[in-house]
Amino acid sequence: MQIVPEPASVVVKLMEAHARYPSPERGSSYDEVLAEVQARAAQTGSIGKADIGALMLWKRLNLSTMWSRKLNEMPDSKVRAITRSAIELARDLSVPTPEAAGSARSVLLTLPGCRQGAAVASTILTAGAPDRMAVYDRRAVDALVVLGYPHPNGYYRRFLATVCDLVELLNQEAGVNWCPRDMDKALFILGE
């Protein structure tokens, strides 16, 4: 049986968690790498291998994996073509965010590192469409479950649907103007 979370308690927990996220306003350089990649993606419309490497440093992932070797062997022009298509779908405002996320995620299935789970793919999509996408992270998923929401089981579209529902709740109840990335910051801290 699904436990329905109390909206007021969810709002308070998320607002408090978001306030603890490391930010430049609090003297943190934590998101510098992500911001740099976002700026380049905004200019080029794509993300290449060097930027994916930077994003994986930001996410603190182990890159001594088979997928990272395969990605490194792939021509950067092919990586950029794949990420360009995915980012275009993620940015498409004519489609609801969860559907855009699912379509963009599907395009990234051809990219090494994006075939299993949603962590790497969601990071690439968040760098390419920061106002619409959110980072799928173990901590964020743990926070959703603790709050009483269903586990997305690795499905990015499902994760984004819940994140968007929470964004709508926070924006209405707390009078903020959050996007999915703001929510993933709060969930990340809440799930630590």
N, C-alpha and C positions, 0 to 999 in steps of 0.2 A: 504494500500500500504506500503510495506517494504521500509524503508529508508536505503540506502546503505551507510555505514560509509566511510569517507575518510581515507584510510590506514595511511597516514602520521600523521594525528591528533590522530588516535587511538594509534599508536606507542608511540607518545609523552606522551599521557595521561597515558598509562600503564607503561611506563618506570618511569615516575615521581611518580606514585602511588606505584610501587614496591620499589622505593627508600625510601618511608616513612614507609614501613612495619616494625614493631618492630622486631629487630634481635639482636643476640649477639654482632655483630659488632657495633651496636648502643647502647649497654649496656642493652638490654632487655632480660629478662628471659622468655618471653611470650611463646615460643615454646618448653620449656624444657620438659614438660610432653609428648608432641607429639614425640619428639626425643627419649625419653626413651622407649615409646611404640614401636616406629619404630625399635629400636635396638633389643628389645625382639622378635618382630615379625620376624625380619631378622634371628634370631637364631632358633626360634621354628617353623616358618612357619604358626603360628596360633595366635589368639588373644583370651584371656579368659575374664571372667567376670570382674576381677579386672582391667584389662587394658581398657575394655570398660568403666568402671566407671571413670577411669583416663581421657580417651578421652572426656567423657561428661563433666568433670570438665573443661578441656581445652576449649571445645566449649561453656561452660557456660550455659548448658541446665539444666532445672528443672528436677530432678530425682524423684520427688514425683508424679509419674505417674503410671498408671496401667501396662504399658509395662515394666517399670523398675522392678516392683514387679514380673512380670512373668519371666523376664530374670533372676532375682535373684533366682527364684525357679527352674530354669532349671539347670541340672548338668553341671558343667564346661566342662566336657569331651565332651558333646554334643555341647556346644557353640564352643569349639575349633575345633571339627570336621566340623561344618558348616563354620567357618571362614577360616579354612585350605583349604577347597574346593574352597571358594570364592577367597582367596588370590592366589591360584594356577592359577585360571582363569585370575585374574587381571594381574599376572606376565607373562602370556603366550605371548611371543614376536612373535609367529607365527600368531597372530591375531591382526588386527588393534586396537589401544587403545579404541576407542568408543565401538567397538563390545565386547572387553574383559570386559569393564566396565559394559555393559548391561548384559552380561552373569554372571559376578560376582555378580552384584546387584540382579539378579534373584535368585541366591542361597541364598542370605541373606534374602529373603522374609520369610523364615521359622524362622527367629530370631526375638523375640520380640524387638520392637523399630525400626525395619527395614521394617515393613509392609506398613507404610504410609510415603510418602515423601522420599527424598533421603539424608537428612542431616546426620542421624546417619550412614546409610550404607556407604555413601561416606567417612565419617571420618574413619570408620574401614578399608575400602579399601585403603585409602590414607596412613594410618599407615602401612598396609601390603605391599603396592606396591608404595612407595613414588615417584619413578621416572616415573610412568605411570599414576597415578590417581590424582584427584584434589578434594578438599572439596566443596561440593554443599552447598551453604550458601545463605541465603536471600540477604545479601549484594552483593555477587558475581552476583547473578541473576539480582538484581537491576542495577548493573554496566553494565551488558551485554545489558539490555534494553536501558539504557541511551546512550550507544555507538551505538545503532541502530540495535542490533542483536535480533533475536526472543526469546521470553520467553520460557524456556524449559518445563514449566508446570509440574515440578516435575520429569521429565524423565532424569535419570542420563546419559543414553547413548546420548541423545540429547545435554545435557549440556557439556559432554566431547567432543562431535564432534565440538562444537563451540570453546571450550577451545583449542583443538588441532589445529583448523584452526588459532586461534590467536597466538598460540605458533609458528606455522610455519611462520606466518607473521612477528612476532617479530624477530625470528631467522634470517630470510632473510633480513629484512629491517634495523634492528638495530645491526646485527652482534653479537647477544648474543647467548647463548646456554641454553635456558630455557626449562624446562619440565612443564607438566601441573600444578604441585604444585607451581612453580614460578608464573604462570598465576593466580592461584586462590588467591595468596597473593596480587597481584596487583588489582584484581577485588574486593577483600575484602575491601581494603583501598579505592578504587574508589567508592564503593557503600555505604560508611559510611554516 
